């Protein structure tokens, strides 16, 4: 596959402007203030011109005041029914002490206020859906900041715990705060993450790096026995994350699980780019990443088709490669499995809040200064999307209750961030999120656009129920784009926990259904009704799907292919994964 000409990036423009935006970014956490202003201007302008909506909001405010005034005198009674219930996912006021006076009145007042602002920021006639979502999200974040659960004197659980410990919990919380501030200043990883060392107790599945270029190391894993399925598996992880999310502790390792199922497994480990890699583009990731890996796997296991697996953005890139290969008559893929990977970006969920022309331009200026997008800026966006879980609940536990959560291998991996090169991330945001080129048949490979209808191999596609990065209804849109058999599976959990889903963990479940290429389309709601639910991990179902499309076991291939210049370079996990 030859190099795809990279489209021209936006011109550098005024260097002073770009420099100023880059210097401002730490204060705004990478969020464009211009985008926020446009959203709030749209909302305020339309609301100010809608007297009926203003009157309705005034009436709702008065009703809330009346409800609270009626509730407050009865709040001392244990049987007093609340005037408003928190949302199902809101766990801030579940502790029994919140039902006692005066904390029940405080929490009810906050919930009523929150409900009023939700009504005020949604459904205003004339406001664009994107601006409405931005305003509602921003107001929700501001309200979360002033939640009574976040302050010592308005949180009965904190006061009760402080009384039991004689104030020791507050002192410990202060020490936790100081420690975190020192770690943040020194750019050190969170406490507890040092218990997990790459190559020592995570990413320990035995293997060898058999190929390396300026962008990837390709790891071949040692077989679990003398015989393996003839078709190898190639894993293409996202370069937004380090590959070993799929090879965590041995009990949490998907790669180890596949090896134990009798497969020859290869995995890409992406380089963590620096300023010198600023001009690496999407075509480089396709050519030096997926296609070089496919060529290498084919050299080690010749004359065998490949089961290709793509996770998150790696799945999107793999889909591009599969479409180009199908278009060009390249039949080296036996199947394609996509783990929480989007191909249509018209409904990307809450991530869309951070992606419009203003925001992308702002990110370009930030990346232009350094040549890459830092992992802390990406983490900030993800934390905002799940602030109640990732920010405020952690603050309550660590600083107000003085407790530290036990760090898991997944949490330690999450703190091991990566960077994104300037050109690639710009192309990705503009081509995928803003223009939706892939789903629209405009994404070029070798100067010709690819169409997902050209994919020739069967697909196993996985979505996760609580995914904030690749919402499952967006992932499900692949049914509208590909003309092959698609097995779609929806699993419990989120973008990471739903994929790191080993057998034996209680409370996990999944739904799965296969659509033949000539069958009728089922929309997401119809699919939910039709797909049977199963308890447990989805890994065995996928393993069975792969084995049904694999041949009988044969002798395991050699590690690398010395005759073709593919001599093992070093032991897994290699060197690229260790780059900070």
N, C-alpha and C positions, 0 to 999 in steps of 0.2 A: 504494500500500500504506500503510495507516494505521499509526499507532504502536501497537505491541503493549504492553499494560500490563505493566509489569515487576513480577514477584513480589517480595514484601517480603523484604529481606535480613535476616539474623540481627540481632537487636537489639544495640545497642552494648554493653549489659551494663555491667560495672564498668570505668570508664575507667582506673582505676589498673591493673587486670589487663592491659588492652590495652596501655597504655603500657609496662608492665614487659616484656611479651612482645616488643614492638617494640624495646626497648633491648637485649634478650637476643639478638635475631636475628643481629646480626653475628658473635657468638661461635659460634652453632650453624649459621651459613650458611643460615638459613631452615629448618632441619630441626627438627621438633618432638621435644624430648627426652621428652615424655610418650608419644608414639607409639613411640619406641625402647624406653622402659622397659616398656610393655605387651607389646611383642613379645618382649623378653628374659625377662620374667616368665612369659609363656606357655610359652616354650621350656624354661626352667629348671624350672618347676613340673612339666611333663609328663615331662621327662627324669629328674627326681629321683624320680618315682613309677614308673619303668619299669626294674626291676632287670635284666631281660634285655638291654635296650639298653645299660645301663651296663656289663654284663659284656662285651658284644660290642665296645664301644668300648675297653675295657681290653685285650682280646685284640688288637685292631687296633693299639693303641699299642705293645704288646710286639712284635708282628710287625714294625712299622716300625723299632723299635730294633734288632731282630735283623738286619733287612735292611741297615741302615746299618753295623752292626758287622761284618757279613760283607763289605760292599763296601769299607769304609775301607782295610783292609790291601792290597787289590788295586788301589786307586785310582791308584797310581803307574805301573801298566802302561797303555800306550796302547791296548791291545785290550780293556781292562776294560769289560764291558757294564754300563750304568747299571741301577740297581734300579727306577727310575721315570722315565718320559718326561714332559716338560712337555706341557700341552695344546697343540693345534694353533695356537691364536691367541696363545700365550704366546711372545713373541720375546725375552724378557729374557736367556736363556742360550744364544743361538744362536752367539755369537762363539766361535771355535775355542779361545780361551784358557780358556774355562770347562771344557774337557775335561782340563785339567792339574791336578795336585795342588798345593795343597789345595783349590782352588776348586771342583773337581768334587764333593768331599765336602761343602763348604758348600752348594752349590746343591742337591745331592741331599737333604741334611738339611732344607732349606727346603721343597722340593717334597713330601717325605713329611709334614712338618708341615701343609702346606697341604691335602694330601689327607685327613689325619685330621680336620681341622676341617670340611672339607666333609662328611665322613661324620657328624660329630657334630651338625651344624646342619641336616641334612636327613633326612627320613624318620622323625622322632620322632613316634610315634603320639599323636594327640590335638591336636597343634599346628595352628592354622589355617594354610591355605596362605599367606595374606598375611603372617602373623607369621613363618612359616618363611622366606619370601623375604627379609623385612627383616633377620632375624638372619643368614642366610647371606651376604647382601650386605654387611652391616656388618662381619662378621668378615673377609670377603675384603678389604675396604678397609683394615682394620687390619693384616692380614698384608702387603698390598702396601706399606704404609708402612715395614715393617721388612725388606723384601726385601734380600738381600745385594747386589743390583744397584744399590741406592740409596746405598751408602756407599763411600768411596774405598778403604779397606783391604780390603774384601771383594769388590771388582769388578776382576778382572784386566784387563779391557779399559781401564778408567780408569788403572790403574797402568802398563800398557804404553804408553798414549798419553802419560802424564805423563813417563815415562822418555825417550821419543823426543823430546819437546819441551823437555826439561830443566826441567820443572815449569811451563812457560809456559801450558800448557793449563789447569792449576788456577788460575793467576793470572787468566787470561782469564775462566774460569768465575766467579771471585769478582767480577770487574768486571761481568760480566753480571748476577749476582745483585744487586749494588748498584744497577745501572741499573734493573732491574725493580722493586726496592723503591722507588726514587725515583719511578718512573712510577706505581706503584700508589698511593703517597701523594698524588701530584698528580692522580690519576685521568686520566692520559694514556694514549693507546692504546699497544699493544705496539710495540716497535721494528720498523721496516720497513714498517709499515702506511701511513706517510705517503707512500710511493711511489705509492699509489693514491688519487686524488682524484676524488670524485664530480663528474661533469660534465666532467672533463678526460680521464681515461683509463679510467674505468668509468662506466656509465650515460651513454653518449655516443651512443646511437642517436638520430638526429634526430627531433624531435617537438615538440609544443606542449601546454602545459596549457590545456585548453579549458573546464574546469569546476572550481570549488572550493567546498566548503562547510566547515563546522567540523571535519569528520572526514577528508575525502579531497580529493586533487587527481586529476583524471582526465586522463591523458596520451593524446593521439592521435599516433601515429607517422607520419612522412612515408612515402608509398609508395615502392617501389623503381623503379617504372615508371609509365607512363601508365594502365595497366590493372591491376585487382585482382579477386580473387574477390568476388562481390557480398555474401556473408555476412561481416560483420566478426567479429573475435575480441576478446573482452573477458577480460582476465586479472585474477583476484581473488587477490592474494597474501595470505599470512598477515600480520597486524599484529604477530606476535611477532618478525618479521624485517622488514628494509627491502626494498622491492620489487626493488631492483636486483640481487638474487641472480639474477634472470632477465635481467639486462642488465649483465653484468660486462664484462670486456674484450671487444672486438669478436669475437674468436675463441671466446669462451665465452658469448656472448649468445644466449639462446633467443629473445628478442624480435627481435633483428636477423635471426635465422634465419627466423622466421615472416614478417617483412617481405619478406625476399628470396624467399620462396616465393610471393609475390604476394598477401598478405593485408593488409587494413586492420586494424591492431592498436591496441587501446586497453588501457591498464593503470591500475589504481588504485594511487596512492601514499598510504599512510595517514599521518595526522598522528601524531607522537610525543607521546602525551598527557602532561599535567602534572597537578599537584594540582587545578587548576580543572576538570579533566575526570573527576574521581573518580566522578561519577554517570552516566557514559555506560555503557549496558548493551548486552547482545547485540542487543536490538531496535533500538537506535540504529545498531549496525554493520550490521544487515540493511537498515534503511530508508535511512540516510544513505550507506551504503556500496554494497552490491550493487544495490539497487533504484534509487537515484539514478543510478548508473552506467549501468544498463540503459536508463533513461529518456533519458539524455543520448546514448548510442550510437544509440538509436532515432531521436533528433532529427537526428543527423548523417547517418545512413544509414537513411532511412525505408523502411518496407515490406519490410525484410529481417530474416530471423531471425538470431540471434546464436549463434556458437560460444563458449560460456562455458567458461573454464578456471579452476580453483581449486587453489591450492597449500597443502598442510598445513591449518592452521586456516581459511584462506580457502576451501579446498575443502569443509570441513564446513559453513561458512556458505553457500556457493553451493548445496550440496545442500539445505539448509533452504529457500532461496529457490526452487529448482527444484520442490521438493515443494509449496510453497505456491502457486506459479504453476500447477502442474498441477492442484491441487485447485480453484483458482478459474477455470480455463479460460483462463489466460494462455498463449498459444502462441508467445511471442517467442523461445524457445530452439530453435536447430537441433540442437545437441548439447551435451553437457557432458563435459569432460575433468577428471579429478581426479588431481592429482600428489601422491602420498604423503599422502592425506587419509583420516582415519578417519570412519566413520559409526556404527559399533558400538564401544563402549568397554569391553566386558567383558574383553578381553584386550589391554590397552595396552602390554604388555611391562614393561621395568624402570621405566618412568615411573610405573607403579602403586605402586612402592615409596614414592613421595613423596606419594601421594594416598590418604588415608583421612579420616575425620571429624576426627580429632585434628589431622592435618597441615593440612587445609583451614582449620580454625578458627584455627590458628596463623598461616597465611598471611593470613587475613582481618585479624587483629590487626596484622600488619606493614603491610598495605596501608592499613588504617584510619588509621594514624599519618601516612602521607605522601599517601594518596589514590591510590597506584599501587604496582605491584610493579616494583622496579628491575631493569634488565637483568643486573646482577651477580649477583642472587639466582637468576635463571633459569639463568644460565651456570654457577653453582655446581652445580646439580642435573645439568645435562648433562655437566659435567666428571666428576662422581662416577660417572655411568653408564659413562663411557669413561675412567676414571682411568688405566689402563695406557697409553693412547694420548695423552691430553690433559694429564696431570699428570706421571706418573713418567718416561715416556720423554723428555718435554721437559726435565724436571729433569736427567736423565742427560746429555742432549745439550748443554744450555745451560750447566749449572753444573759438571758433573764432567768433561765432555770439552772444555768451553770453546768450543763451536761454536754458531753461529746458523743456523737453517734459513732458506732463501730464502722470503720471504713471497710468497704468491700472491694473486691478486685475491680468491679465495674466502676465504682467511684474513683478509684486510683487511676484507672485508665482515662476517665473523663477529665482528670486534671492534667493529663499528659498531652498538651495541646499541639496543634500543627499550624502552619501558615499557608496562605494561598497567594500564588503569584499574581501580580498586577494584571497582566494581559488575560490570563485564563479566567480569573474571577470576573473581570469586566465582560468578557465574551459570554460567559455562562449566564450572568445576570441579564444581560441585554438579549441574547439569543433565546434563552429559555423562558425566563420570567416575564420580561417586557414584551417580547415579540412572539413567543411560543412557536419558534421556527420548527422544532422537531415534529410536533403534532400536526403542524400545518404543511409539512412537506417542503420546507424551505431550507432545511439545514444542509449545507454542502459538505460533501466528502469527495475529494479528487475532482473538484470543480463542478460536481453534479449533485443536485439535492437528493437526499435519501427519503424513502417512504417506508413507514413501519409495515405496510402491507407486503413489502419484499422479504420480510423475515420468513425463513423456511422451516425452522425447527419448532417443536412444541415448547410451550412456556409454562413454568410453574411460578406464579406470582403471589407474593405475600404482602399483606397489609396488616397493620397493628391498630387495635381499637382506639388507643389514646395517643395517636401519633401527632405531635405538633409540628414536625418537620415535613413529613410526607403523609398527609391525611389519607386514610384508606379509601375514601370516596374518590379522591384524586387519583390514587394508584389504580383504582378499579377502572378508570377511563381507558386503560389499555385494551379492554374489550372492544372499544369503538375504533381502535387504530390498527390492530394486528389481525391477520386473516389466517390464523393457525389455531390448533387446539390450545386452550388456555385453562389450566387448573388454577383457580383463585382460592387462596386461603386467607382467612381473617383470624388473627390470634389475639388473645388478651395481652395487655401490656402496652407499652409505648414504643417509641422508635428504637430504643436500645434494649430494654428489658423484654420486649416482645420477641426480639430476635435471639437474644441470649436466653434461651428457654429450654434448658436441658430436661430430660425425663426425670420424674421423681419429685418435682417441686409442686407442692399442693396449691390448689386454687387456680391453676392454669387451664385454659380451654381454647378451642378453636372451631371454626366452621370452614368447610371446604366443599367445593363444587367444581366439576369440570364442564366447560362449554366446548363442544366440538366446533370446528371452524365453520360448519354449515348450519349451526343451530341458531335459534333466535337470541337476540340480546336481552339480558335481564338487567334492569336498572338496579342501583345499589339497594333500594328498599325491597324490591322483589327478590333480589339475591339473598338478602337477610332472611326472608321468609322461606326460601326454597332450600338453602344450604343447611344440612344437618349439623348439629353441634356435638362435639366430642370433648371429653375431659382429658386433661393431660397436655403434654408437649406436642408440638407439631413436627418435631424432628423425625420421629419414626415414620410419619406419613410421607414426608418428603423423601426419606431414605428408601421407602418402598417404591415411590414414583421413579426415583433414579435407577433403582435396580431393575425395574420392569423395562427400562429402556437401555439396559446394559447387557453385554454378552456374558457367557459363562466365564468363571475365573480362569485366568492364565498365569503363567509365571510372572512375578513382579519384575518391572524393568530395572535397569541399573540406575544408580544415582548420577544424573547427568548423562552426557554422551561424549565420552572422551574423544572418539574418532571424529566428532564434529566440532571439537573445540570447546565443549561444554563440560569443563572439569570443575568439580566443587570448589568454591572460592573460600567459604568459611561456614561454620555451623550456624544453624538457625538460632536466634531470630535475625542474624545479620547485623549490619552496621547502620543502615538508614533509619531503622526504627529507634535507634538510640540518640539520634540527632535532636538537640534542643533548640 
